[in-house]
Amino acid sequence: KHVVKFFANQETNCNRIHRAQNLGDLVPTIVSTAPNFYKYKKIEGELFANSVTQKKFKRFLNWAQSDLWKPREIDNFSQLCHEFYVDKTLGRIEKYLTKYKDSERHINQEAVPDIYELFWGIDIDWLCDGMPVQFHGDFILDNILETESGFCLLDWRQDFAGNLLVGDIYYDLAKLNHNLMVNHEIVNQKMFDSSCENCYILCNSKLIGCKEILKTFVIENGYDWKKVQTLTALIWINMAPLHDYPFNRFLFNFGKLNLYRVIND
């Protein structure tokens, strides 16, 4: 009737515990902790990745808007966003390029510049002009339980550029947008192609419908859809060095292609 989580990094474990206290009843109740472990009560429910429908997805977004993404006040938030979006991304790109070359100049028959030219084509001040809120940090359908009373969040991120209380709503929105296209079920079945001639991933039609609902939600609530798309592409590029071939090559090429498209939209 409990779940035990283990982390090799004790600081990550400690920060997760502190964030759980701040998130309150949005996450399971932690009942016991140790330097590398925490234990929480098992929540009865269905993984939202399995139970989601377009109608439920609309309700979920409204729930997140009212219960999760509560505004927070913080000075110099743009600096945190710069560390998280710029410094971290440049580090991940460097890590990827230590093993693989960025040699593809055409992806899906589109002329795409090298990764650094693409990245510095982003308006960094605009990208880092975030919106500080109470956040989740790994906001994907696989980290959400649908319960009898609503929703419960799992596997929350331990910090946002070192801050335990505040994150950018745009990162949560971008993570969700990413997951509606690149999700575990599709990846596990290897329904993607990493080649630069035909870089694609097959998408669930139900989730593509949810993606349109997300886009409408973002626009109607006054958020910037282009920023969500830009961060989604950066998420794929950031993920690339953390995975093995051929998925890492797919993420890098797919991220580059989508970043090129959104910059030149």
Secondary structure, 3 states (H helix, E strand, C coil): CEEEEECCCHHHHHHHHHHHHHHHHHCCCEEEEECCEEEEECCCCEEHHHHCCHHHHHHHHHHHHHHHCCECCCCCHHHHHHHHHHHHHHHHHHHHHCCCCCCCCEECCEECCCHHHHHCCCCHHHHCCCCEECCCCCCCHHHEEECCCCEEECCCCCCECCECCCEEHHHHHHHHHHHHHCCHHHHHCCCEECCCCCCEECCCHHHHHHHHHHHHHHHHCCCCHHHHHHHHHHHHHHHHHHCCCCHHHHHHHHHHHHHHHHHCC
